[in-house]
Amino acid sequence: MEAQASASASAPAPTLAPPVVNAEYYKEIERARRYLRALISSKNCAPMMLRLAFHDAGTYDALTKTGGPNGSIRNPQELNHSANRGLETAVDLCEKVKRKHPCITYADLYQLAGVVAVEVTGGPTIHFVPGRQDSLSSPAEGRLPDANKGAEHLRLVFNRMGLEDKDIVALSGAHTLGGAHKQVSGFDGKWTEEPWKFDNSYFKELMKSSTKSLTTSNPPTGYSQQKPSSSAAGEDSTGRRLFIFPTDQTLIKDPKFLGYVMLYEQEEEAFFRDYAASHKKLSELGFVPPTLASRVITAVKNSSTMAKTAAGVAFATTAIAITFYYRRRSQREQE
């Protein structure tokens, strides 16, 4: 997530009415999922869709219960935040899906797009629960991570969301996809040799990385007050240097972060397992999924309906039996 961050409060965002998450809504989610698979594959836009999902969710403040995966990133004032530069294309692509499936909220759509982006590039399956409400307003700018900063900053930002060290490292593994673009962040390069494949290459490159600095241009005005820097993480098959953010370097400099990096470098299955769990947490920040209680109420209602139907059938059967009995009795008396 290429962005700058500082803890900033805002008034609770008004929300639209919650979606009616019934059988038809689930069907629409599955239809949208199929559409997204084809769209993301054909447009080769998985990194962009994943970034959209992360940036919509990553504004959450657990203390004030504001921000989060509520679709507010589509609002012009939030989309124009320096952290979200370049995401207009992802929002426009999602709008195509929205037009075909209008009952799905933007909040669900953006998070579903992130889940599918991981799936179609070979990553883990992430359990998706629909029902998020759309927000009519956005939090103030400055809640997302600043790529120029270190461990203290990363913990401040992610702890504010309610996430922990393991989540920070696992979610950073999403940098296995795509790369940085100078016109977007002031950085330029890719993290891994195969930036369209979701695997644990990011952690392998981190462990090989050196501290040799590369010179990059100043970022666009408003992105950061610091001049960005990066370090070499080896070279790809063409001899081009791979790239890491200062926040990536932090993961191998901080002992607690490093433990997870080493684990994920050695065990891709462990990375996939933890990534799927952390991605799900991020995508549900501030969201209360349909509860067991609501499912029980639905089941009771269904049972009640079935009971009424069964009672009706029993009554009709009894009436038929009585009618048959009196007809037979009348026939006997006439004989």
N, C-alpha and C positions, 0 to 999 in steps of 0.2 A: 504494500500500500504506500504509494508515493505521496506523502503529505506532510504537513506540519501540524503540531498539536500543542495545545495548552488547555488546562482545565477551564472551561468556560460554562457558566450556567445560563439557562434560559428558562422562560416560563413554560409550563407544560403545554405540549403541542395539542391543539384540538384534533380530534380524529373523526373520520367518517364512521358511519354505522358498520359494525362488524359484518363480515360476509356470513351467509347462511351456509355452513359447512355440512351439506347433506350429500346423499349419494351422487346427485348430479354434479355437485361442485367437485367431488373426487374424480368423476369422469372427465370433467374439463381440465383438471390438473394433469391427468394422464395424457389427454390429447395435446395439451400445451407442452408437456415433456417431450412427446414425439416430435412436435414441430421444432422445439429448441434443439434437439439432437441434430436434425437435418440442417437447421439454420447455422448452428455453431460450426458444424463440420464443413459446410459449404463455404462459409465466410472466413473460416480459420480464425475465429475470434474468441477462442476459449479464454486466453489470458485477460482480455478486456472484460468479458462477462464476469469472470471471477473477481476482478478488481471492482466492478460495479457492485456486486453483492457484498464484498468486504467493506466498501466505503459507505454503503447505505447502513450497514449494521454497526460499523465501528464508531459511530457517534454516540453510542449509548452511554449514559451516566447512571450507574446503579443507585447513586445517592438521591438524585432528583427525579429518577425514572423518566428522563427525557431522551430524545434521540432514539437510535436503534433501527432495526430492520422494519421500517414503516413506510417505505416507498417515497420518503420526502426528498430523496436525492434528485428526483425529477423536477422539483420546484426550481425555477430559474435562479433564485438567490443562492440556493445550495449547490446547484450544478456549476455555478460560476465561481465557487470557492477554488482557490489555487490548488488545493489538494485534489480536486476532481477534474482538473484540466485534461481534456482528451476523452472524457466519458460521454460526451454528447452522442457519439456514434453508437455506443452500447445502449443508451437510452432510446435512441431512434430505432434500433433493431428490435428492442423489446416492445416498442410500440406496435410493430407489425404483428407480434404475437398477441398483444392486448386486443387489437382490432378483431382478431379471429376468435378470441376467448374473452369477451368483455366482462364476464361475471367474476373473473379472477382479479384479485386486488394487485396493485403494483407491488406492494410489499411481498406478497407471495411470489409473484412473477420474477422479481429480481433475485430472490433467494433461490428459487427453483433454477434459474439460469446459472447461478454459481455452482449448484449441485451437479447439474448436467455438464457444465464445463469441465469439472473434475472427472466425471464419469467417461466422457467421450475421448479424453486424452489418456485413458488407462489408469486413472486413480481409483481410490476406494469408493465403494457405494456408501452414500450418506443418506441416512433415513430422513425423509422429508415429511414434516407434518404441516398441513396448510391451516389457514385461519387468521393470518395476520391482518391487522387493520391499517388502512392508509392514513397518513397524517396530512393535514392541511398546512402545516408550517414546519420550518427547519430550525435546528439548533444553530447557535452562532458559530462562525468559522473558527477553526483551531482545535478540533477535538481528535484529529487523526495523527498518527505517528509522523515525526519529522525524520526523514532518512539520514540527516546529518548528525543525529545525536546518539547517545549511548544507552547503557543498561538502565541507569536511573530513570531516564526519560521513558524508555520502553515499559518499565514496570509501572510508572505513574499512569501512563495512558491505558495499558491493559488492565491494571488493577482497578482503575476507575470503571471499566466496563464490568468488572467482576471476574476477570480471567487471571490465570496464574502463570508461573514460569513455563510449565510444560505446554500450555496453550500458546504462549509467545513463540516458543521454538517450533512447535509443530505447525502452526499457521505460517510462520516464516518460510517453511518448506514449500509453500505455494509458489515461491520464487523459482521453483524448478520450471515453471511455465513462463514464456514470454521474456521480456527484457525491458530496459529503461530506454526512453526516447528523449533526446535533447530538447525537442520542442515542447515536451510535456513537463519534464522535471528538471532539465538542465544536466541530467546524467545520460550516458549513452552506452549501450552494450547489453549483452545477455548474460545470464547467470550460469547456464549450462550449455553443453554442446548440442543437445536436442531440446530446444525450448518449446516444442509442441508435444512433449511426452511427460506425463506425470509419473515421476519415480523419485528415488532418493538421491539423484545426482547432485542436487543442490548441496547436500551435506557432505558428499564426497569432495566437491569442489571447495567447500569451506575449509575442510581439513587439509587440503593441499595449498591453500592460499598463503601468500606472503604478505608482508607489510609494506611492500614497495608501492609508493604512491604514483598515481597517474594524474595528469593534468586534464581537467575538463573545463568547458566554458562556464561562465556564470549562468545560473538558472534564470528563467524568465522573471521579470519584476513581480514581486509579491509572493513568490514561491518560498523563499527563505532569505534571511538576512546574511546567512553564511555562504561562503563559496563552497560548492560541493566538491568532495574529493572521493576517490575510490582507490581500490588496490587491486593488483593483479591476482587472479585466482587460477592461473595457468593459461593454457591456450587451447583453442579448438583445433579441429583437423586441418583448418586452413591457415593456422598460425596466428589467428586473431586472438588477442587477449580476451579472456573472460572477465567478468565484472562483478563486483560486490559493493553494496552500500556500506557506509560506516555503521549502520545498524546491523548489517550482516556480520561485520567484523566483531561487533560486540558479542555476538553469540559464541565466539571462540575465545574471547578475552575474559568473559565472566565465568568463573568456575561452575556455578550452578547451571547456567545455560549450556556450557561445554559438555556436561554429562549427558544431556539429551542429544546434543549434536553427535557425539560419539556413538550413542546407542542407535540413532537413526541412520548413521553412515554404515553401520555394520548390519543392521536388521531392517530391511525395507518393510517387512510385515509389521514390525513394531511402529514404524513411522505411519504406515497406512492406518493402523488401528487408532493411534493417538490423534492423527490428523482428522479422521472421520468424526471422532468424538468432539474435538475442539471446534471443528467447522460447524457441527450441529449446535454447539453451545453459542457460538458467535451468531449464527443465523436465527437464534431464538431469544436473544437478549431482550428482556422486557416483554416477551410474548408468552402468554399463558395458553398452551395448547388445549384443545378440547379435553376435559377432565374425565376421569373414571366416573365421577358423579353424573355428568351429563350423559355418558353412555348408558349408565344404569337407568336414568330417567327415560331415555329413549327405549331401552329394552322393556321397561315396565309398561310404557305406552303401547309398544308393539304387542306385549303379552295381553294387555287389557283388550286391545282390538281383537286379538285372536280368541280371547275368552268370550267376548261378546259374539263373535262369529260362531264359535263352537256352541254357545248357548242357543243361538238362533237355529242352528242345524238340529240340535237336540229337541227343541220345541217343535220344529216342523216334523221331525221323525215321529215324535210322540203323537202329534195330531193325526198324522197319516195312519198310525197304528190303531188309534181309537176309532177313526172313521172306518177302517177295514173291519174292526171287531163288530161294530154295530151293523154294518152291512151284512156280515155273515150271520149274525143273530137274527136279523130281519128275514133273511132267506130261509133259515131253519123253521121259523115260526109259520111262514107261508106254506112250507111243505107239510 
